[in-house]
Amino acid sequence: MNKRYGWIIVTYIAMQLSGAIGLPLLIKTGWYNQYEREAKLQIASGHWAIISFLTALLIILWLLRKDRGQISTNGQKSNAATTVVWMITGVFLAFFAQTIAGMIEMKVFGIEPGSENTEQLIEIAAATPWFILVTSVLAPVLEEIVFRKILFGTLYKRYNFLAAAIISSLIFAAVHLDFSHLLIYMSMGIVFAFLYVRTQRIIVPITAHVMMNTFVVLVNLVFKDDIERMMQKAEKLQAFIGGF
């Protein structure tokens, strides 16, 4: 791994840990005194995430400004049409992998569906709409650069695809601190690694990741009330049918 990639990883880690210092400092400015304690923390967290993620992305893009490397010396970059096809296909592959992983978690390990990590992010997004920029764009871009382009790409040059994908995806899953759903995060990571190898273009897993996260945010935030009403109607209908 070259020095630039090392500095990118350092930048990413620093960003992840920056909230320990940045968030208290942001709260001490007094800008959030009009809010209750919980709302204050959520709004300030959203604002700091925007600041830290955007800063980290700008630094990382600067470090990558001269990068022209491909993941495999034997691979050939896909053309424009194929790239677009794999971007769209990648979203469906990622959701399919998540579904299979979720079923395994429930049937084999008895893990209930639903992610506390996702719920917390949605709550912050509800309090700070601009935070959607982090969950839908900034985070996916940073994660694909760090975990697919750098970590997976480095491992793939030494090991086979499966080993490189599993190791990088396990680290990707662990970073989300949602250990009960490691399998789901790993399945996503493996799909995104496949997209990277298949097309030789990091923009493909980035775009698929962005579209996937955006869809999840919209479903959980914008259409949350509609989904809850549909579920309530389904429960009433089930209760009605069960009464016969």
MIDREN-739881 format. One record per atom (N, C-alpha, C): residue number from 1; residue in one letter; x, y, z. Coordinates in Angstrom, 1 decimal. Example, Ala and Ser with C-alpha at 12.3 -4.5 7.8 and 13.67 -1.06 7.14 Angstrom:
BEGIN
 num residuo      x      y      z
   1       a   13.2   -5.7    7.8
   1       a   12.3   -4.5    7.8
   1       a   13.2   -3.3    7.8
   2       s   12.8   -2.2    7.1
   2       s   13.7   -1.1    7.1
   2       s   12.9    0.0    7.9
//
This chain:
BEGIN
 num residuo      x      y      z
   1       m    0.8   -1.2    0.0
   1       m    0.0    0.0    0.0
   1       m    0.9    1.2    0.0
   2       n    0.6    2.2   -1.0
   2       n    1.5    3.4   -1.0
   2       n    1.1    4.4    0.1
   3       k    1.9    5.4    0.2
   3       k    1.7    6.3    1.3
   3       k    0.4    7.1    1.2
   4       r    0.0    7.4    0.0
   4       r   -1.2    8.2   -0.2
   4       r   -2.4    7.4    0.3
   5       y   -2.4    6.1    0.0
   5       y   -3.5    5.3    0.5
   5       y   -3.5    5.2    2.1
   6       g   -2.3    5.2    2.6
   6       g   -2.1    5.1    4.1
   6       g   -2.7    6.4    4.7
   7       w   -2.4    7.5    4.1
   7       w   -3.0    8.8    4.6
   7       w   -4.5    8.9    4.4
   8       i   -5.0    8.3    3.4
   8       i   -6.5    8.2    3.2
   8       i   -7.1    7.5    4.3
   9       i   -6.5    6.3    4.7
   9       i   -7.1    5.5    5.8
   9       i   -7.0    6.3    7.1
  10       v   -5.9    7.0    7.3
  10       v   -5.7    7.8    8.5
  10       v   -6.8    8.9    8.6
  11       t   -7.0    9.5    7.4
  11       t   -8.0   10.6    7.3
  11       t   -9.4   10.0    7.7
  12       y   -9.7    8.8    7.1
  12       y  -11.0    8.2    7.4
  12       y  -11.2    7.9    8.9
  13       i  -10.2    7.3    9.5
  13       i  -10.2    7.0   10.9
  13       i  -10.4    8.3   11.8
  14       a   -9.6    9.3   11.4
  14       a   -9.7   10.6   12.1
  14       a  -11.1   11.2   12.0
  15       m  -11.7   11.0   10.9
  15       m  -13.1   11.5   10.7
  15       m  -14.1   10.8   11.6
  16       q  -13.9    9.4   11.7
  16       q  -14.8    8.6   12.5
  16       q  -14.7    9.0   14.0
  17       l  -13.5    9.3   14.4
  17       l  -13.2    9.6   15.8
  17       l  -13.4   11.1   16.1
  18       s  -13.6   11.9   15.1
  18       s  -13.6   13.4   15.4
  18       s  -14.7   13.9   16.2
  19       g  -15.8   13.1   16.2
  19       g  -17.0   13.5   16.9
  19       g  -16.8   13.6   18.4
  20       a  -15.8   12.9   18.9
  20       a  -15.5   12.9   20.4
  20       a  -15.0   14.3   20.8
  21       i  -14.4   15.0   19.9
  21       i  -13.9   16.4   20.2
  21       i  -14.8   17.4   19.5
  22       g  -15.2   17.2   18.3
  22       g  -15.9   18.2   17.5
  22       g  -17.3   18.4   18.0
  23       l  -18.0   17.3   18.4
  23       l  -19.4   17.4   18.8
  23       l  -19.6   18.3   20.1
  24       p  -18.8   18.0   21.1
  24       p  -18.9   18.8   22.3
  24       p  -18.5   20.3   22.1
  25       l  -17.6   20.5   21.2
  25       l  -17.2   21.9   20.9
  25       l  -18.3   22.6   20.2
  26       l  -19.0   21.9   19.3
  26       l  -20.1   22.4   18.5
  26       l  -21.3   22.8   19.5
  27       i  -21.5   21.9   20.4
  27       i  -22.6   22.2   21.4
  27       i  -22.3   23.4   22.3
  28       k  -21.0   23.5   22.6
  28       k  -20.6   24.6   23.5
  28       k  -20.7   26.0   22.8
  29       t  -20.9   26.0   21.5
  29       t  -21.1   27.3   20.8
  29       t  -22.3   28.0   21.3
  30       g  -23.3   27.3   21.8
  30       g  -24.5   27.9   22.2
  30       g  -25.6   28.0   21.2
  31       w  -25.3   27.5   20.0
  31       w  -26.2   27.5   18.8
  31       w  -27.4   26.6   19.0
  32       y  -27.3   25.7   19.9
  32       y  -28.4   24.7   20.1
  32       y  -29.1   24.8   21.4
  33       n  -28.9   25.9   22.1
  33       n  -29.5   26.0   23.5
  33       n  -31.0   26.1   23.5
  34       q  -31.6   26.4   22.3
  34       q  -33.1   26.5   22.3
  34       q  -33.7   25.1   22.2
  35       y  -32.9   24.1   22.0
  35       y  -33.5   22.8   21.8
  35       y  -33.4   22.0   23.1
  36       e  -34.3   21.0   23.3
  36       e  -34.2   20.0   24.4
  36       e  -32.9   19.2   24.2
  37       r  -32.5   18.5   25.3
  37       r  -31.3   17.8   25.3
  37       r  -31.1   16.8   24.2
  38       e  -32.2   16.0   24.0
  38       e  -32.1   14.9   22.9
  38       e  -32.1   15.5   21.5
  39       a  -32.9   16.5   21.3
  39       a  -33.0   17.2   20.0
  39       a  -31.6   17.9   19.8
  40       k  -31.1   18.5   20.8
  40       k  -29.8   19.3   20.7
  40       k  -28.7   18.3   20.2
  41       l  -28.7   17.1   20.8
  41       l  -27.6   16.2   20.5
  41       l  -27.8   15.6   19.1
  42       q  -29.1   15.4   18.6
  42       q  -29.3   14.9   17.3
  42       q  -28.9   15.9   16.2
  43       i  -29.4   17.2   16.4
  43       i  -29.1   18.2   15.5
  43       i  -27.6   18.5   15.4
  44       a  -27.0   18.6   16.5
  44       a  -25.5   18.9   16.5
  44       a  -24.8   17.7   15.9
  45       s  -25.2   16.5   16.2
  45       s  -24.6   15.3   15.6
  45       s  -24.7   15.3   14.0
  46       g  -25.9   15.7   13.6
  46       g  -26.1   15.8   12.1
  46       g  -25.2   16.9   11.5
  47       h  -25.1   18.0   12.1
  47       h  -24.2   19.1   11.6
  47       h  -22.7   18.7   11.6
  48       w  -22.3   18.1   12.7
  48       w  -20.9   17.7   12.8
  48       w  -20.6   16.6   11.7
  49       a  -21.5   15.7   11.5
  49       a  -21.3   14.7   10.5
  49       a  -21.1   15.3    9.1
  50       i  -21.9   16.3    8.8
  50       i  -21.8   17.0    7.5
  50       i  -20.4   17.6    7.4
  51       i  -20.0   18.3    8.5
  51       i  -18.7   19.0    8.5
  51       i  -17.5   18.0    8.3
  52       s  -17.6   17.0    9.1
  52       s  -16.4   16.0    9.2
  52       s  -16.4   15.1    7.9
  53       f  -17.5   14.7    7.4
  53       f  -17.6   13.8    6.2
  53       f  -17.2   14.6    5.0
  54       l  -17.7   15.8    4.9
  54       l  -17.3   16.7    3.7
  54       l  -15.8   17.0    3.7
  55       t  -15.3   17.4    4.9
  55       t  -13.9   17.7    5.0
  55       t  -13.0   16.5    4.6
  56       a  -13.4   15.3    5.2
  56       a  -12.6   14.1    4.9
  56       a  -12.7   13.8    3.4
  57       l  -13.8   13.9    2.8
  57       l  -14.0   13.6    1.3
  57       l  -13.1   14.5    0.5
  58       l  -13.1   15.8    0.8
  58       l  -12.3   16.8    0.1
  58       l  -10.8   16.4    0.2
  59       i  -10.3   16.1    1.4
  59       i   -8.9   15.7    1.6
  59       i   -8.6   14.4    0.9
  60       i   -9.5   13.4    0.9
  60       i   -9.2   12.2    0.2
  60       i   -9.2   12.3   -1.3
  61       l  -10.1   13.1   -1.8
  61       l  -10.1   13.4   -3.3
  61       l   -8.9   14.1   -3.7
  62       w   -8.4   15.0   -2.8
  62       w   -7.1   15.7   -3.1
  62       w   -5.9   14.7   -3.2
  63       l   -5.9   13.7   -2.2
  63       l   -4.9   12.7   -2.1
  63       l   -5.0   11.8   -3.3
  64       l   -6.2   11.6   -3.9
  64       l   -6.4   10.7   -5.0
  64       l   -6.3   11.4   -6.4
  65       r   -5.9   12.7   -6.4
  65       r   -6.0   13.5   -7.6
  65       r   -5.1   13.0   -8.8
  66       k   -4.0   12.3   -8.4
  66       k   -3.2   11.7   -9.5
  66       k   -3.3   10.2   -9.6
  67       d   -4.3    9.7   -9.0
  67       d   -4.5    8.2   -9.0
  67       d   -5.1    7.8  -10.3
  68       r   -4.5    6.9  -11.0
  68       r   -5.0    6.3  -12.3
  68       r   -5.0    4.8  -12.2
  69       g   -4.7    4.3  -11.0
  69       g   -4.6    2.8  -10.9
  69       g   -5.9    2.0  -11.1
  70       q   -5.7    0.8  -11.6
  70       q   -6.9   -0.1  -11.7
  70       q   -6.7   -1.2  -10.7
  71       i   -7.8   -1.8  -10.4
  71       i   -7.8   -2.9   -9.4
  71       i   -7.0   -4.1   -9.8
  72       s   -7.0   -4.4  -11.1
  72       s   -6.3   -5.6  -11.6
  72       s   -5.6   -5.2  -12.9
  73       t   -4.3   -5.7  -13.0
  73       t   -3.5   -5.4  -14.2
  73       t   -4.1   -6.1  -15.4
  74       n   -4.9   -7.2  -15.1
  74       n   -5.5   -8.0  -16.2
  74       n   -6.8   -7.5  -16.6
  75       g   -7.4   -6.7  -15.8
  75       g   -8.8   -6.3  -16.1
  75       g   -8.9   -5.1  -17.1
  76       q  -10.0   -5.0  -17.7
  76       q  -10.3   -3.9  -18.6
  76       q  -11.5   -3.2  -18.2
  77       k  -11.4   -1.8  -18.2
  77       k  -12.6   -1.0  -17.7
  77       k  -13.8   -1.2  -18.7
  78       s  -14.9   -1.3  -18.1
  78       s  -16.2   -1.4  -18.9
  78       s  -16.5   -0.1  -19.6
  79       n  -17.2   -0.3  -20.7
  79       n  -17.5    0.9  -21.5
  79       n  -18.7    1.7  -20.8
  80       a  -19.1    2.8  -21.3
  80       a  -20.1    3.6  -20.7
  80       a  -21.4    2.9  -20.5
  81       a  -21.9    2.2  -21.5
  81       a  -23.2    1.5  -21.5
  81       a  -23.2    0.4  -20.5
  82       t  -22.1   -0.4  -20.5
  82       t  -22.0   -1.5  -19.5
  82       t  -21.9   -1.0  -18.1
  83       t  -21.2    0.1  -17.9
  83       t  -21.0    0.8  -16.6
  83       t  -22.4    1.1  -16.0
  84       v  -23.2    1.8  -16.8
  84       v  -24.6    2.2  -16.4
  84       v  -25.4    0.9  -16.0
  85       v  -25.3   -0.1  -16.9
  85       v  -26.1   -1.3  -16.6
  85       v  -25.7   -1.9  -15.3
  86       w  -24.4   -2.0  -15.0
  86       w  -24.0   -2.6  -13.7
  86       w  -24.3   -1.7  -12.5
  87       m  -24.3   -0.4  -12.7
  87       m  -24.7    0.5  -11.6
  87       m  -26.2    0.2  -11.2
  88       i  -27.0    0.0  -12.1
  88       i  -28.4   -0.3  -11.8
  88       i  -28.6   -1.7  -11.3
  89       t  -27.9   -2.6  -12.0
  89       t  -28.0   -4.0  -11.6
  89       t  -27.4   -4.2  -10.2
  90       g  -26.4   -3.4   -9.9
  90       g  -25.8   -3.5   -8.6
  90       g  -26.7   -3.2   -7.4
  91       v  -27.6   -2.3   -7.6
  91       v  -28.6   -2.0   -6.6
  91       v  -29.4   -3.2   -6.2
  92       f  -29.9   -3.9   -7.3
  92       f  -30.8   -5.0   -7.1
  92       f  -30.0   -6.2   -6.5
  93       l  -28.7   -6.3   -6.9
  93       l  -27.9   -7.4   -6.3
  93       l  -27.6   -7.1   -4.8
  94       a  -27.4   -5.9   -4.5
  94       a  -27.2   -5.5   -3.1
  94       a  -28.4   -5.8   -2.2
  95       f  -29.6   -5.4   -2.7
  95       f  -30.8   -5.7   -2.0
  95       f  -31.1   -7.2   -1.9
  96       f  -30.8   -7.9   -2.9
  96       f  -31.0   -9.4   -2.9
  96       f  -30.1  -10.0   -1.9
  97       a  -28.8   -9.6   -1.9
  97       a  -27.8  -10.1   -0.9
  97       a  -28.3   -9.8    0.5
  98       q  -28.7   -8.6    0.7
  98       q  -29.2   -8.2    2.0
  98       q  -30.4   -9.1    2.5
  99       t  -31.3   -9.4    1.6
  99       t  -32.5  -10.2    1.9
  99       t  -32.1  -11.6    2.3
 100       i  -31.2  -12.2    1.5
 100       i  -30.7  -13.5    1.8
 100       i  -30.0  -13.5    3.2
 101       a  -29.1  -12.6    3.4
 101       a  -28.4  -12.5    4.7
 101       a  -29.3  -12.3    5.8
 102       g  -30.4  -11.4    5.6
 102       g  -31.4  -11.2    6.7
 102       g  -32.1  -12.5    7.0
 103       m  -32.5  -13.3    6.0
 103       m  -33.2  -14.5    6.2
 103       m  -32.3  -15.5    7.0
 104       i  -31.0  -15.5    6.7
 104       i  -30.1  -16.4    7.4
 104       i  -30.0  -16.0    8.9
 105       e  -29.9  -14.7    9.1
 105       e  -29.8  -14.2   10.4
 105       e  -31.0  -14.6   11.3
 106       m  -32.2  -14.5   10.6
 106       m  -33.4  -14.8   11.4
 106       m  -33.6  -16.3   11.6
 107       k  -33.4  -17.1   10.5
 107       k  -33.7  -18.5   10.6
 107       k  -32.6  -19.3   11.3
 108       v  -31.4  -18.9   11.1
 108       v  -30.3  -19.7   11.7
 108       v  -29.8  -19.1   13.1
 109       f  -29.7  -17.8   13.2
 109       f  -29.2  -17.2   14.4
 109       f  -30.3  -16.6   15.3
 110       g  -31.5  -16.5   14.8
 110       g  -32.6  -16.0   15.6
 110       g  -32.5  -14.5   15.8
 111       i  -31.9  -13.8   14.9
 111       i  -31.7  -12.3   15.0
 111       i  -32.9  -11.6   14.4
 112       e  -33.5  -10.7   15.1
 112       e  -34.7  -10.0   14.7
 112       e  -34.3   -9.0   13.6
 113       p  -35.2   -8.8   12.6
 113       p  -34.9   -7.8   11.6
 113       p  -34.9   -6.4   12.2
 114       g  -34.4   -5.4   11.4
 114       g  -34.3   -4.0   11.9
 114       g  -32.9   -3.7   12.5
 115       s  -32.5   -2.5   12.2
 115       s  -31.1   -2.1   12.6
 115       s  -31.2   -0.9   13.5
 116       e  -30.6   -0.9   14.7
 116       e  -30.6    0.2   15.5
 116       e  -29.7    1.3   14.9
 117       n  -28.7    0.9   14.2
 117       n  -27.8    1.9   13.6
 117       n  -28.6    2.7   12.5
 118       t  -29.4    2.0   11.7
 118       t  -30.2    2.7   10.7
 118       t  -31.3    3.6   11.3
 119       e  -31.9    3.1   12.4
 119       e  -32.9    3.9   13.1
 119       e  -32.3    5.2   13.7
 120       q  -31.2    5.1   14.3
 120       q  -30.5    6.3   14.8
 120       q  -30.2    7.3   13.7
 121       l  -29.7    6.8   12.6
 121       l  -29.4    7.7   11.5
 121       l  -30.7    8.4   10.9
 122       i  -31.7    7.6   10.9
 122       i  -33.0    8.2   10.4
 122       i  -33.5    9.3   11.3
 123       e  -33.4    9.0   12.6
 123       e  -33.8   10.0   13.6
 123       e  -33.0   11.3   13.5
 124       i  -31.7   11.2   13.2
 124       i  -30.8   12.4   13.0
 124       i  -31.3   13.1   11.8
 125       a  -31.5   12.3   10.7
 125       a  -32.0   12.9    9.4
 125       a  -33.3   13.6    9.6
 126       a  -34.2   13.1   10.4
 126       a  -35.5   13.8   10.6
 126       a  -35.3   15.1   11.4
 127       a  -34.3   15.1   12.3
 127       a  -34.0   16.4   13.0
 127       a  -33.2   17.3   12.2
 128       t  -32.3   16.8   11.3
 128       t  -31.4   17.6   10.5
 128       t  -31.5   17.1    9.0
 129       p  -32.4   17.6    8.2
 129       p  -32.6   17.2    6.9
 129       p  -31.3   17.1    6.0
 130       w  -30.4   18.1    6.3
 130       w  -29.2   18.1    5.5
 130       w  -28.3   16.9    5.8
 131       f  -28.6   16.2    6.9
 131       f  -27.8   15.0    7.2
 131       f  -28.0   13.9    6.2
 132       i  -29.1   14.0    5.4
 132       i  -29.4   13.0    4.3
 132       i  -28.2   13.1    3.3
 133       l  -27.6   14.2    3.2
 133       l  -26.4   14.3    2.3
 133       l  -25.3   13.4    2.7
 134       v  -25.2   13.2    4.0
 134       v  -24.2   12.3    4.6
 134       v  -24.5   10.8    4.3
 135       t  -25.8   10.4    4.7
 135       t  -26.2    9.0    4.6
 135       t  -26.3    8.6    3.1
 136       s  -26.7    9.5    2.3
 136       s  -27.0    9.1    0.9
 136       s  -25.9    9.3   -0.1
 137       v  -25.0   10.3    0.2
 137       v  -23.9   10.6   -0.7
 137       v  -22.5   10.5   -0.1
 138       l  -22.2   11.3    0.9
 138       l  -20.9   11.4    1.4
 138       l  -20.4   10.1    2.0
 139       a  -21.2    9.4    2.8
 139       a  -20.8    8.2    3.4
 139       a  -20.5    7.1    2.4
 140       p  -21.4    6.8    1.5
 140       p  -21.2    5.8    0.5
 140       p  -19.9    6.1   -0.4
 141       v  -19.7    7.3   -0.7
 141       v  -18.5    7.7   -1.5
 141       v  -17.2    7.3   -0.7
 142       l  -17.2    7.8    0.5
 142       l  -16.0    7.6    1.3
 142       l  -15.8    6.1    1.6
 143       e  -16.9    5.4    1.9
 143       e  -16.8    3.9    2.2
 143       e  -16.3    3.1    1.0
 144       e  -16.8    3.5   -0.2
 144       e  -16.3    2.7   -1.4
 144       e  -14.8    3.0   -1.7
 145       i  -14.4    4.2   -1.5
 145       i  -13.0    4.6   -1.7
 145       i  -12.1    3.8   -0.7
 146       v  -12.5    3.9    0.5
 146       v  -11.7    3.3    1.6
 146       v  -11.7    1.7    1.6
 147       f  -13.0    1.2    1.6
 147       f  -13.1   -0.2    1.7
 147       f  -13.0   -1.0    0.4
 148       r  -13.4   -0.5   -0.7
 148       r  -13.3   -1.2   -1.9
 148       r  -12.0   -0.8   -2.7
 149       k  -11.9    0.4   -3.0
 149       k  -10.7    0.8   -3.8
 149       k   -9.4    0.6   -3.1
 150       i   -9.3    1.0   -1.9
 150       i   -8.0    0.8   -1.2
 150       i   -7.9   -0.5   -0.5
 151       l   -8.8   -0.8    0.5
 151       l   -8.6   -2.0    1.3
 151       l   -8.8   -3.3    0.4
 152       f   -9.9   -3.4   -0.2
 152       f  -10.2   -4.6   -1.1
 152       f   -9.2   -4.6   -2.2
 153       g   -8.9   -3.5   -2.9
 153       g   -8.0   -3.4   -4.0
 153       g   -6.6   -3.9   -3.6
 154       t   -6.1   -3.5   -2.4
 154       t   -4.8   -3.9   -2.0
 154       t   -4.8   -5.4   -1.7
 155       l   -5.8   -5.9   -1.0
 155       l   -5.9   -7.3   -0.7
 155       l   -6.0   -8.2   -1.9
 156       y   -6.8   -7.7   -2.9
 156       y   -7.0   -8.4   -4.2
 156       y   -5.8   -8.7   -5.0
 157       k   -4.8   -7.8   -4.8
 157       k   -3.5   -7.9   -5.6
 157       k   -2.7   -9.0   -4.9
 158       r   -3.0   -9.5   -3.7
 158       r   -2.2  -10.5   -3.0
 158       r   -3.0  -11.8   -2.9
 159       y   -4.3  -11.7   -2.8
 159       y   -5.1  -12.9   -2.5
 159       y   -6.2  -13.0   -3.6
 160       n   -7.0  -14.1   -3.5
 160       n   -8.1  -14.3   -4.5
 160       n   -9.2  -13.4   -4.1
 161       f  -10.2  -13.4   -5.0
 161       f  -11.4  -12.5   -4.8
 161       f  -12.1  -12.8   -3.5
 162       l  -12.4  -14.0   -3.2
 162       l  -13.2  -14.4   -2.1
 162       l  -12.5  -13.9   -0.8
 163       a  -11.2  -14.2   -0.6
 163       a  -10.5  -13.8    0.6
 163       a  -10.5  -12.3    0.7
 164       a  -10.2  -11.6   -0.3
 164       a  -10.1  -10.1   -0.3
 164       a  -11.4   -9.5    0.0
 165       a  -12.5  -10.1   -0.6
 165       a  -13.8   -9.5   -0.4
 165       a  -14.3   -9.8    1.0
 166       i  -14.1  -11.0    1.6
 166       i  -14.6  -11.3    2.9
 166       i  -13.8  -10.5    4.0
 167       i  -12.5  -10.4    3.8
 167       i  -11.8   -9.6    4.8
 167       i  -12.2   -8.1    4.8
 168       s  -12.2   -7.5    3.6
 168       s  -12.5   -6.1    3.5
 168       s  -14.0   -5.8    3.9
 169       s  -14.9   -6.8    3.6
 169       s  -16.3   -6.6    4.0
 169       s  -16.5   -6.8    5.4
 170       l  -15.7   -7.6    6.1
 170       l  -15.9   -7.8    7.5
 170       l  -15.5   -6.6    8.3
 171       i  -14.4   -5.9    7.8
 171       i  -14.0   -4.7    8.4
 171       i  -15.0   -3.6    8.1
 172       f  -15.5   -3.6    6.9
 172       f  -16.6   -2.6    6.5
 172       f  -17.8   -2.8    7.4
 173       a  -18.2   -4.0    7.7
 173       a  -19.3   -4.3    8.6
 173       a  -19.0   -3.9   10.0
 174       a  -17.8   -4.1   10.5
 174       a  -17.5   -3.8   11.9
 174       a  -17.5   -2.3   12.1
 175       v  -17.1   -1.5   11.1
 175       v  -17.0   -0.1   11.3
 175       v  -18.4    0.5   11.6
 176       h  -19.5   -0.2   11.1
 176       h  -20.8    0.3   11.3
 176       h  -21.3    0.1   12.8
 177       l  -20.6   -0.7   13.6
 177       l  -20.9   -0.9   15.0
 177       l  -22.3   -1.5   15.2
 178       d  -22.7   -2.3   14.2
 178       d  -24.0   -3.0   14.3
 178       d  -23.7   -4.5   14.2
 179       f  -23.1   -5.0   15.3
 179       f  -22.5   -6.4   15.2
 179       f  -23.6   -7.5   15.1
 180       s  -24.8   -7.2   15.5
 180       s  -25.8   -8.3   15.3
 180       s  -26.2   -8.5   13.8
 181       h  -25.8   -7.5   13.0
 181       h  -26.2   -7.6   11.6
 181       h  -24.9   -7.6   10.7
 182       l  -23.8   -8.2   11.2
 182       l  -22.6   -8.2   10.5
 182       l  -22.8   -8.9    9.1
 183       l  -23.6  -10.0    9.1
 183       l  -23.8  -10.7    7.9
 183       l  -24.4   -9.9    6.8
 184       i  -25.3   -9.0    7.2
 184       i  -26.0   -8.2    6.2
 184       i  -25.0   -7.2    5.6
 185       y  -24.2   -6.5    6.5
 185       y  -23.2   -5.6    6.0
 185       y  -22.2   -6.3    5.1
 186       m  -21.8   -7.5    5.5
 186       m  -20.8   -8.2    4.8
 186       m  -21.3   -8.5    3.4
 187       s  -22.6   -8.9    3.3
 187       s  -23.1   -9.3    2.0
 187       s  -23.1   -8.1    1.0
 188       m  -23.4   -6.9    1.6
 188       m  -23.3   -5.7    0.8
 188       m  -21.9   -5.5    0.3
 189       g  -20.9   -5.6    1.2
 189       g  -19.5   -5.4    0.8
 189       g  -19.0   -6.3   -0.2
 190       i  -19.5   -7.6   -0.2
 190       i  -19.0   -8.5   -1.2
 190       i  -19.6   -8.2   -2.5
 191       v  -20.9   -7.8   -2.6
 191       v  -21.5   -7.3   -3.8
 191       v  -20.8   -6.1   -4.4
 192       f  -20.5   -5.2   -3.6
 192       f  -19.8   -4.0   -4.1
 192       f  -18.4   -4.3   -4.6
 193       a  -17.7   -5.2   -3.9
 193       a  -16.4   -5.7   -4.4
 193       a  -16.5   -6.4   -5.8
 194       f  -17.6   -7.2   -5.9
 194       f  -17.8   -7.8   -7.2
 194       f  -18.0   -6.8   -8.3
 195       l  -18.8   -5.8   -8.0
 195       l  -19.1   -4.7   -9.0
 195       l  -17.8   -4.0   -9.4
 196       y  -16.9   -3.8   -8.4
 196       y  -15.6   -3.2   -8.7
 196       y  -14.8   -4.0   -9.6
 197       v  -14.7   -5.3   -9.3
 197       v  -13.8   -6.2  -10.1
 197       v  -14.4   -6.4  -11.5
 198       r  -15.7   -6.5  -11.6
 198       r  -16.4   -6.8  -12.8
 198       r  -16.2   -5.6  -13.8
 199       t  -16.3   -4.4  -13.3
 199       t  -16.3   -3.2  -14.2
 199       t  -14.9   -2.5  -14.2
 200       q  -14.1   -2.7  -13.2
 200       q  -12.8   -2.0  -13.0
 200       q  -13.0   -0.5  -12.8
 201       r  -14.2   -0.1  -12.4
 201       r  -14.5    1.3  -12.2
 201       r  -15.1    1.4  -10.8
 202       i  -14.5    2.2   -9.9
 202       i  -15.0    2.4   -8.6
 202       i  -16.3    3.2   -8.6
 203       i  -16.5    4.0   -9.6
 203       i  -17.8    4.7   -9.7
 203       i  -19.0    3.8   -9.7
 204       v  -18.8    2.6  -10.1
 204       v  -20.0    1.6  -10.2
 204       v  -20.5    1.3   -8.8
 205       p  -19.6    0.7   -7.9
 205       p  -20.1    0.4   -6.5
 205       p  -20.5    1.7   -5.8
 206       i  -19.8    2.8   -6.1
 206       i  -20.2    4.1   -5.4
 206       i  -21.6    4.5   -5.8
 207       t  -21.9    4.4   -7.1
 207       t  -23.3    4.8   -7.5
 207       t  -24.3    3.8   -7.0
 208       a  -24.1    2.5   -7.0
 208       a  -25.0    1.5   -6.5
 208       a  -25.2    1.7   -5.0
 209       h  -24.2    2.0   -4.3
 209       h  -24.3    2.3   -2.8
 209       h  -25.1    3.5   -2.6
 210       v  -24.8    4.6   -3.3
 210       v  -25.6    5.9   -3.2
 210       v  -27.0    5.6   -3.4
 211       m  -27.4    5.0   -4.5
 211       m  -28.8    4.7   -4.8
 211       m  -29.5    3.9   -3.8
 212       m  -28.8    2.9   -3.3
 212       m  -29.3    2.0   -2.3
 212       m  -29.6    2.8   -1.0
 213       n  -28.6    3.5   -0.5
 213       n  -28.8    4.3    0.7
 213       n  -29.9    5.3    0.6
 214       t  -30.0    6.0   -0.6
 214       t  -31.0    7.0   -0.8
 214       t  -32.4    6.4   -0.8
 215       f  -32.5    5.2   -1.4
 215       f  -33.8    4.5   -1.3
 215       f  -34.2    4.2    0.1
 216       v  -33.3    3.7    0.9
 216       v  -33.6    3.3    2.3
 216       v  -34.0    4.5    3.1
 217       v  -33.3    5.6    2.9
 217       v  -33.6    6.9    3.6
 217       v  -35.0    7.3    3.2
 218       l  -35.3    7.3    2.0
 218       l  -36.6    7.8    1.5
 218       l  -37.8    6.9    2.1
 219       v  -37.5    5.6    2.1
 219       v  -38.6    4.7    2.6
 219       v  -38.8    4.9    4.1
 220       n  -37.7    5.1    4.8
 220       n  -37.8    5.2    6.3
 220       n  -38.2    6.6    6.7
 221       l  -37.9    7.6    5.9
 221       l  -38.1    9.0    6.4
 221       l  -39.3    9.6    5.7
 222       v  -39.4    9.6    4.4
 222       v  -40.4   10.3    3.6
 222       v  -41.7    9.5    3.7
 223       f  -41.6    8.1    3.5
 223       f  -42.8    7.3    3.4
 223       f  -43.1    6.5    4.7
 224       k  -42.5    6.9    5.8
 224       k  -42.6    6.1    7.0
 224       k  -44.1    6.0    7.5
 225       d  -44.8    7.2    7.4
 225       d  -46.2    7.2    7.9
 225       d  -47.1    6.3    7.0
 226       d  -46.8    6.3    5.7
 226       d  -47.6    5.5    4.7
 226       d  -47.4    4.0    5.0
 227       i  -46.1    3.7    5.3
 227       i  -45.8    2.3    5.5
 227       i  -46.5    1.8    6.8
 228       e  -46.4    2.6    7.8
 228       e  -47.0    2.3    9.1
 228       e  -48.5    2.1    9.0
 229       r  -49.2    2.9    8.2
 229       r  -50.6    2.8    7.9
 229       r  -50.9    1.5    7.2
 230       m  -50.1    1.1    6.2
 230       m  -50.3   -0.1    5.5
 230       m  -50.1   -1.3    6.4
 231       m  -49.1   -1.2    7.3
 231       m  -48.9   -2.3    8.2
 231       m  -50.1   -2.5    9.2
 232       q  -50.6   -1.4    9.6
 232       q  -51.8   -1.4   10.5
 232       q  -53.0   -2.0    9.9
 233       k  -53.2   -1.6    8.6
 233       k  -54.3   -2.2    7.8
 233       k  -54.1   -3.7    7.6
 234       a  -52.9   -4.1    7.4
 234       a  -52.6   -5.5    7.2
 234       a  -52.8   -6.3    8.5
 235       e  -52.5   -5.7    9.6
 235       e  -52.7   -6.4   10.9
 235       e  -54.2   -6.5   11.2
 236       k  -54.9   -5.4   10.9
 236       k  -56.4   -5.5   11.1
 236       k  -57.0   -6.6   10.2
 237       l  -56.6   -6.6    9.0
 237       l  -57.1   -7.6    8.0
 237       l  -56.8   -9.0    8.5
 238       q  -55.6   -9.2    9.0
 238       q  -55.2  -10.5    9.5
 238       q  -56.0  -10.9   10.7
 239       a  -56.3   -9.9   11.6
 239       a  -57.1  -10.2   12.8
 239       a  -58.5  -10.5   12.4
 240       f  -59.0   -9.8   11.4
 240       f  -60.4  -10.1   10.9
 240       f  -60.5  -11.5   10.4
 241       i  -59.6  -11.8    9.5
 241       i  -59.6  -13.2    8.9
 241       i  -59.4  -14.2   10.0
 242       g  -58.6  -13.9   10.9
 242       g  -58.4  -14.9   12.0
 242       g  -59.6  -15.1   12.9
 243       g  -60.6  -14.2   12.8
 243       g  -61.8  -14.3   13.7
 243       g  -62.8  -15.3   13.1
 244       f  -62.6  -15.8   11.9
 244       f  -63.5  -16.8   11.3
 244       f  -63.2  -18.2   11.8
//
